[in-house]
Every structure is written in C-alpha cells, then in structure tokens.
Amino acid sequence: MPRGDKSAYTDKQKRMAEHIEEGYEKRGLPEEEAERRAWATVNKETGGGKKSGSGRGRPMNKEPSRTGGQRGGAASAARPASARSASAKKAAASRSPAERSAAAKKAAATRKANAARKAG
C-alpha cells in the first residue's frame, strides 16, 4: 500500500477528515495544507486506520480538536474590547426578535450545561 493511501480508514474517519478539512479551508488555508492537517488530526484522534483483531479498540482522543477550538478564539480575544462590542451591537441590530429569543435560550442552556459539568 503506497504512502497516503486512505483505503485502510473507516468511512467515519474519512467523513471526519473531510469535515475538518472544510473547516481549515474556511479559515483560509490552501487545500493541500488543509487536507494534510485534517488527516493528521484524524490520526491523532483515532490512532490511524482500521486495525483487525479483538480488543484493539481504543477510545477517541478529542484533545486535538479541542486545542484547535481554543486557539481559534485567540484572534477575537486579541481585538480591543471596543471593536468586539461594536461588532456585537451591529450583529444584534440586524437580528429579528425570534432570532434573539432563540440565541438567548441557547446561551442559557449552554451556561446551565457548563455549570453542571463544572460542579460534577
């Protein structure tokens, strides 16, 4: 099997790589680099391609995705508070009351889930 052959991966791993690659491309990475990083992330999380034999299963390590998510907020955090506030006000002005209500409910549910996770 030549290097780079993806036939040893499960369908789920292939879907994961595709989704991760799209995210990288949205953030402006070249297609080739996005694909390379996506497969590196899948390998890190799942331990590589399919492996035969009983008892070979291992839990997924989601830390690589989590790390990327944490780094993703760094650009926003680097902006001055006044710029972030202006963006938020502009976005809020363009939303309908129904959208605001849905966003508020989602935020409340997230806060509740985070508090429960922190407590237990």
C-alpha positions, 0 to 999 in steps of 0.5 A: 500500500503506497504512502497516503493511501486512505483505503485502510480508514473507516468511512467515519474517519474519512467523513471526519477528515473531510469535515475538518478539512472544510473547516481549515479551508474556511479559515483560509488555508490552501487545500493541500495544507488543509487536507494534510492537517485534517488527516493528521488530526484524524490520526491523532484522534483515532490512532490511524486506520482500521486495525483487525483483531479483538480488543484493539479498540481504543477510545477517541482522543478529542484533545486535538480538536479541542486545542484547535477550538481554543486557539481559534478564539485567540484572534477575537480575544486579541481585538480591543474590547471596543471593536468586539462590542461594536461588532456585537451591537451591529450583529444584534441590530440586524437580528429579528426578535425570534432570532434573539429569543432563540440565541438567548435560550441557547446561551442559557442552556449552554451556561446551565450545561457548563455549570453542571459539568463544572460542579460534577 
